[in-house]
Amino acid sequence: MILTRTEVGEHGAFGTLQVDEDSPPFAVTLEHTYWVNREWQPKIPAGVFHCFRGTHQLEHGPEFTTFEVTGVAGHTGLLLHKGNLEEDSRGCILLGEKRGELENEPAVLASGEAFDKFMKLEEGVDRFELTVR
C-alpha cells in the first residue's frame, strides 16, 4: 500500500491511499497533525512501515478489526480506521471516499464506506507493507 500526502497543515495531513504504484487511489486519508519544530507534522513520518491485522478499540467504542501501523518511533496504536475530522485521529490514518467539509472544518467523507472497501481489499491478509511519502 502507498499513502501519498497531498497537503499537510494545521487542519491535518490529507492524502490518498492506493494498493500499488500502478493502481489508482481507492481512498483519501486524513491524519492529525502536531506543531513540531515550527511546522505541522503527522506522527507517521515518510518511510516504510509494517501493518498488522488485529482487534483494537478506540477510546470510546467497541472492538473492531483493523490494521496497526508499526515501527513508528515513539508511538504505538496507530491504526487505519473510520473518522471524518482531524479531531477523530490521534495520529491514526482516517479513511474516506472523498474530501469535503463537516462543521466548517476540512474533512474526509463517507468514511464507513471507505473503511469497508479497505478491509474487503485486505480480506485474508494478516500484514502488509505501507509506504508513506
DOKEMAR-251738 format. One line per field, with one value per residue: z, x, y of N, C-alpha, C in turn; residue in three letters; residue number from 1. Coordinates in pm, 1 decimal. Layout:
# DOKEMAR-251738
n.w <- [Z/...]
n.u <- [X/...]
n.v <- [Y/...]
ca.w <- [Z/...]
ca.u <- [X/...]
ca.v <- [Y/...]
c.w <- [Z/...]
c.u <- [X/...]
c.v <- [Y/...]
r <- [ALA/...]
k <- [NUM/...]
# end
This chain:
# DOKEMAR-251738
n.w <- [0.0/-59.3/80.3/-6.0/78.2/25.6/122.4/403.1/706.9/949.1/976.4/945.7/794.1/472.4/225.7/-18.4/-68.2/-209.1/-368.7/-504.8/-706.2/-966.4/-950.7/-921.0/-666.4/-396.3/-177.8/22.4/268.7/612.8/867.0/1206.2/1285.0/1440.7/1606.0/1553.6/1580.1/1449.4/1242.4/1097.1/1159.0/1093.1/1304.0/1186.0/1004.2/672.7/502.6/524.8/654.2/858.3/863.7/1070.1/1104.8/1350.1/1653.1/1781.0/1987.8/2004.6/2205.3/2306.9/2217.5/2044.9/2014.3/1717.7/1401.8/1243.9/1089.3/1231.3/1221.4/1245.5/1395.9/1410.3/1545.0/1889.8/1909.6/1941.8/1859.7/1631.0/1401.7/1108.4/1042.2/1071.5/1045.9/1035.6/1081.8/1168.7/1445.5/1508.4/1501.0/1659.4/1555.4/1404.5/1085.8/905.3/691.3/387.9/131.7/-19.5/-13.7/182.4/367.8/711.8/978.8/926.6/894.2/731.8/596.4/566.9/381.1/381.9/532.5/656.1/439.1/289.3/469.8/490.4/224.9/216.1/409.6/280.6/55.7/185.1/274.8/408.1/438.3/660.2/714.9/579.7/379.5/421.8/242.9/306.2/178.5]
n.u <- [85.1/36.6/65.3/14.3/87.0/-85.2/-132.7/-31.6/-99.0/-234.1/-490.8/-467.2/-317.2/-362.8/-423.5/-379.9/-467.0/-340.8/-324.8/-90.9/184.1/82.1/-192.5/-499.2/-577.1/-777.6/-891.8/-922.4/-721.3/-680.2/-490.2/-413.4/-235.1/56.3/215.3/540.6/878.9/843.3/663.1/375.1/318.9/249.0/217.1/319.9/601.9/747.8/828.7/880.6/663.5/543.2/229.1/-10.9/-276.9/-534.0/-733.7/-877.9/-946.8/-1095.6/-1088.0/-1357.2/-1540.3/-1658.6/-1483.2/-1297.2/-1186.6/-886.3/-596.3/-275.5/-27.8/306.3/634.0/680.9/872.3/861.0/584.5/279.6/-12.5/-117.3/-358.1/-548.5/-854.4/-1211.8/-1340.0/-1395.2/-1308.0/-1013.7/-989.7/-1083.5/-873.6/-576.4/-331.8/-366.0/-461.7/-720.1/-981.4/-1148.4/-1401.7/-1400.1/-1283.0/-1407.1/-1620.3/-1708.0/-1891.8/-1783.5/-1514.3/-1222.4/-1250.1/-1270.0/-1497.1/-1772.3/-1659.9/-1710.0/-1781.6/-1543.8/-1365.1/-1476.5/-1436.6/-1157.2/-1103.7/-1218.9/-1054.0/-828.7/-896.0/-828.4/-563.2/-294.9/-87.8/78.6/291.4/339.3/401.9/486.4/469.1]
n.v <- [-117.6/228.3/541.6/862.1/1179.8/1479.6/1728.3/1908.8/2055.3/2288.5/2184.4/1918.5/1621.4/1547.3/1297.4/1032.9/687.2/396.3/73.6/-9.6/117.7/110.7/120.4/308.7/558.9/439.6/545.9/844.8/1010.1/1114.7/1254.8/1342.8/1639.7/1783.8/2057.1/2088.3/2161.3/2409.4/2356.7/2192.3/1856.2/1510.8/1214.4/984.4/948.1/1004.1/705.2/346.0/107.8/-164.6/-315.8/-467.6/-697.6/-689.7/-700.4/-415.1/-125.4/187.2/487.4/537.9/320.1/23.5/-295.7/-366.5/-496.6/-419.4/-268.0/-213.1/32.4/-24.0/27.7/298.6/539.4/595.1/572.5/388.4/192.2/312.3/327.7/225.2/358.3/439.0/773.6/1127.0/1393.2/1586.0/1582.6/1332.0/1165.9/1058.1/1058.4/841.4/691.3/811.0/702.1/787.1/841.0/1070.5/1414.3/1688.1/1907.0/1927.9/2053.0/2304.9/2248.9/2114.7/1786.9/1423.3/1232.7/993.3/785.5/537.1/373.5/382.1/262.6/6.0/-80.2/-82.1/-285.2/-501.3/-521.3/-609.6/-856.5/-1172.3/-1111.8/-1075.2/-906.6/-618.7/-408.0/-66.2/218.4/542.0/861.6]
ca.w <- [0.0/-66.7/126.7/-58.6/136.9/-72.7/194.1/547.1/768.9/1081.3/976.0/928.7/679.2/377.1/124.4/-89.5/-42.3/-325.7/-346.7/-554.9/-799.5/-1091.4/-929.4/-879.9/-525.3/-364.8/-61.7/69.0/407.4/699.9/992.1/1294.8/1281.0/1564.5/1581.9/1595.9/1510.9/1369.5/1128.6/1125.0/1120.7/1143.2/1383.2/1099.9/905.8/545.4/520.3/500.8/781.3/851.2/922.4/1111.8/1138.2/1489.4/1714.2/1852.4/2041.6/2024.4/2342.3/2346.7/2112.7/2050.7/1948.3/1574.2/1335.7/1150.9/1081.6/1308.1/1160.7/1346.4/1364.8/1416.4/1665.6/1999.4/1901.0/1919.0/1847.9/1514.4/1326.6/996.7/1090.0/1030.0/1108.8/936.1/1113.1/1228.6/1588.4/1521.2/1493.1/1748.9/1481.4/1318.0/948.0/877.8/551.0/334.2/-13.0/-81.9/77.8/189.5/493.4/816.0/1088.3/875.7/901.9/627.5/641.9/470.2/385.6/353.1/594.9/676.4/310.6/253.4/559.0/448.1/99.3/254.6/475.5/179.0/-21.9/268.2/321.1/402.4/456.9/801.1/725.1/453.1/389.6/389.6/208.1/330.0/112.0]
ca.u <- [0.0/110.3/-4.2/80.0/30.6/-101.7/-143.9/-5.7/-115.0/-296.6/-616.3/-437.4/-240.0/-453.3/-352.6/-452.3/-418.7/-354.2/-270.4/46.5/215.1/6.5/-336.9/-545.2/-614.8/-910.9/-942.1/-849.2/-681.4/-662.3/-419.6/-395.6/-101.7/105.9/310.8/671.4/990.2/790.5/581.7/273.4/367.5/176.5/301.7/385.8/686.1/768.7/907.9/814.9/618.3/468.2/95.6/-56.9/-418.7/-560.8/-854.3/-841.4/-1058.6/-1068.5/-1115.6/-1497.9/-1608.8/-1648.3/-1368.5/-1312.6/-1067.1/-821.1/-451.3/-193.9/99.3/410.0/768.4/689.5/949.5/793.5/439.2/211.7/-157.1/-153.9/-447.3/-628.9/-992.3/-1314.7/-1338.6/-1414.0/-1238.2/-881.6/-1005.4/-1114.8/-745.6/-468.0/-214.5/-410.2/-496.6/-863.0/-1009.4/-1271.6/-1424.4/-1366.3/-1263.6/-1516.5/-1625.0/-1806.7/-1881.2/-1695.1/-1375.7/-1185.1/-1281.7/-1287.7/-1638.2/-1806.3/-1552.2/-1751.4/-1774.1/-1402.6/-1304.3/-1526.2/-1368.7/-1020.7/-1099.9/-1250.0/-930.6/-729.8/-953.5/-733.2/-427.7/-264.8/10.7/121.7/388.1/284.9/498.8/432.9/552.9]
ca.v <- [0.0/354.5/661.2/981.1/1301.7/1586.3/1856.5/1897.5/2186.2/2292.2/2108.9/1777.1/1574.6/1482.6/1222.3/927.6/551.7/309.7/-59.8/-9.9/226.8/100.1/128.6/441.7/565.7/388.6/620.2/962.4/990.5/1230.9/1227.3/1457.6/1698.5/1844.0/2164.6/2038.2/2228.0/2520.5/2313.9/2091.5/1724.0/1394.3/1125.7/886.1/1018.0/934.5/584.2/217.9/51.7/-289.2/-305.9/-599.3/-712.1/-722.1/-646.1/-292.6/-48.2/329.3/532.2/520.6/246.2/-122.6/-357.1/-387.7/-547.4/-327.8/-283.8/-119.4/71.9/-45.9/74.9/444.8/569.0/663.4/564.7/260.7/208.9/392.7/239.9/273.8/342.9/534.8/904.3/1231.5/1517.5/1570.2/1550.8/1189.4/1094.5/1099.0/1013.9/732.1/724.8/803.0/674.5/843.9/827.4/1198.1/1527.0/1782.7/1982.5/1897.3/2150.3/2410.4/2202.8/2019.5/1651.8/1315.7/1194.6/853.4/710.8/398.0/305.4/368.8/164.0/-125.7/-112.8/-115.5/-415.7/-602.0/-536.4/-678.7/-982.5/-1281.9/-1059.0/-1050.0/-798.7/-559.7/-301.2/66.4/321.6/676.7/963.0]
c.w <- [0.0/-20.3/77.5/0.8/32.3/-8.1/342.2/605.3/901.3/1089.1/948.6/808.5/590.9/273.0/53.2/-55.7/-164.9/-296.4/-388.7/-654.4/-922.9/-1074.5/-887.9/-730.2/-505.8/-243.6/-45.9/217.2/480.3/828.0/1074.1/1280.0/1412.5/1528.0/1640.9/1513.4/1409.1/1242.7/1174.2/1071.9/1172.4/1225.9/1296.7/997.1/772.4/572.0/489.0/635.3/757.6/925.1/949.3/1148.5/1286.6/1533.0/1801.9/1902.2/2057.0/2163.2/2387.9/2239.0/2128.9/1986.7/1800.2/1518.5/1237.1/1147.6/1162.7/1232.5/1268.9/1299.6/1361.3/1550.0/1767.6/2000.5/1879.6/1903.3/1734.1/1416.8/1199.3/1040.3/1034.5/1107.3/1000.9/957.4/1177.1/1375.7/1613.6/1520.0/1598.4/1688.0/1387.7/1178.5/929.4/728.2/509.6/184.7/-87.2/25.6/73.8/317.4/581.8/927.1/1052.6/887.8/783.1/680.9/528.7/490.9/345.1/408.1/615.6/549.2/269.6/340.8/520.3/319.3/127.8/315.6/377.3/90.9/53.9/326.6/302.2/420.6/604.8/821.6/585.9/482.9/343.5/363.0/224.1/264.4/104.6]
c.u <- [89.3/18.9/77.0/12.7/28.6/-106.7/-122.0/-13.6/-187.5/-428.0/-594.8/-349.3/-335.3/-370.9/-443.7/-387.7/-444.5/-285.0/-124.1/63.2/125.5/-144.4/-376.8/-575.5/-757.2/-970.3/-861.6/-821.6/-671.0/-595.2/-412.0/-252.9/-72.4/210.4/444.9/777.9/941.8/718.5/481.8/323.0/272.5/271.4/379.9/469.3/686.8/857.4/826.1/786.9/543.3/336.6/44.7/-204.7/-432.5/-694.0/-812.7/-967.1/-1014.2/-1116.6/-1258.8/-1573.5/-1590.5/-1518.5/-1398.9/-1180.7/-1015.6/-672.2/-383.4/-64.3/206.3/543.0/782.5/754.8/867.4/642.4/391.9/63.0/-200.2/-229.3/-497.6/-773.0/-1084.6/-1297.8/-1344.4/-1327.4/-1103.3/-892.2/-1043.1/-988.7/-650.6/-335.9/-246.5/-443.8/-646.0/-883.3/-1141.4/-1281.3/-1384.3/-1344.1/-1385.3/-1504.7/-1734.4/-1785.1/-1782.3/-1546.9/-1345.4/-1201.0/-1266.2/-1429.3/-1657.1/-1697.9/-1587.7/-1739.3/-1628.5/-1333.8/-1348.5/-1456.9/-1224.5/-1013.3/-1133.4/-1126.9/-828.1/-784.4/-851.5/-587.9/-407.3/-162.9/39.6/222.3/322.5/400.0/429.0/527.3/479.8]
c.v <- [123.4/467.7/780.4/1103.3/1411.7/1724.3/1831.9/2037.3/2175.6/2214.6/1961.4/1749.9/1495.4/1408.7/1124.2/794.1/466.7/177.1/-66.2/104.4/228.3/112.6/269.9/442.7/512.3/460.2/748.5/940.8/1123.9/1183.6/1356.1/1509.5/1769.8/1948.0/2121.8/2109.0/2331.7/2478.7/2208.3/1957.2/1615.9/1307.5/1028.4/961.8/944.3/814.1/460.5/152.7/-78.9/-270.9/-447.0/-595.6/-747.2/-664.9/-529.6/-223.0/96.6/368.4/505.1/445.6/97.0/-171.6/-375.7/-438.0/-443.9/-358.4/-174.7/-93.9/59.8/11.9/225.9/480.3/648.1/652.1/421.1/290.9/298.0/302.5/305.8/252.2/450.6/665.4/1009.9/1354.3/1489.2/1530.5/1404.6/1103.7/1148.4/1054.2/899.7/784.2/703.1/783.7/736.7/819.3/954.8/1302.5/1617.3/1862.9/1928.8/1997.8/2262.7/2376.3/2112.1/1877.4/1551.4/1262.8/1049.0/761.2/564.0/316.6/281.3/263.9/23.1/-171.3/-155.8/-255.5/-528.1/-627.8/-621.2/-809.8/-1095.5/-1240.0/-1029.7/-939.6/-744.9/-449.2/-171.1/161.3/455.7/776.4/1094.3]
r <- [MET/ILE/LEU/THR/ARG/THR/GLU/VAL/GLY/GLU/HIS/GLY/ALA/PHE/GLY/THR/LEU/GLN/VAL/ASP/GLU/ASP/SER/PRO/PRO/PHE/ALA/VAL/THR/LEU/GLU/HIS/THR/TYR/TRP/VAL/ASN/ARG/GLU/TRP/GLN/PRO/LYS/ILE/PRO/ALA/GLY/VAL/PHE/HIS/CYS/PHE/ARG/GLY/THR/HIS/GLN/LEU/GLU/HIS/GLY/PRO/GLU/PHE/THR/THR/PHE/GLU/VAL/THR/GLY/VAL/ALA/GLY/HIS/THR/GLY/LEU/LEU/LEU/HIS/LYS/GLY/ASN/LEU/GLU/GLU/ASP/SER/ARG/GLY/CYS/ILE/LEU/LEU/GLY/GLU/LYS/ARG/GLY/GLU/LEU/GLU/ASN/GLU/PRO/ALA/VAL/LEU/ALA/SER/GLY/GLU/ALA/PHE/ASP/LYS/PHE/MET/LYS/LEU/GLU/GLU/GLY/VAL/ASP/ARG/PHE/GLU/LEU/THR/VAL/ARG]
k <- [1/2/3/4/5/6/7/8/9/10/11/12/13/14/15/16/17/18/19/20/21/22/23/24/25/26/27/28/29/30/31/32/33/34/35/36/37/38/39/40/41/42/43/44/45/46/47/48/49/50/51/52/53/54/55/56/57/58/59/60/61/62/63/64/65/66/67/68/69/70/71/72/73/74/75/76/77/78/79/80/81/82/83/84/85/86/87/88/89/90/91/92/93/94/95/96/97/98/99/100/101/102/103/104/105/106/107/108/109/110/111/112/113/114/115/116/117/118/119/120/121/122/123/124/125/126/127/128/129/130/131/132/133]
# end
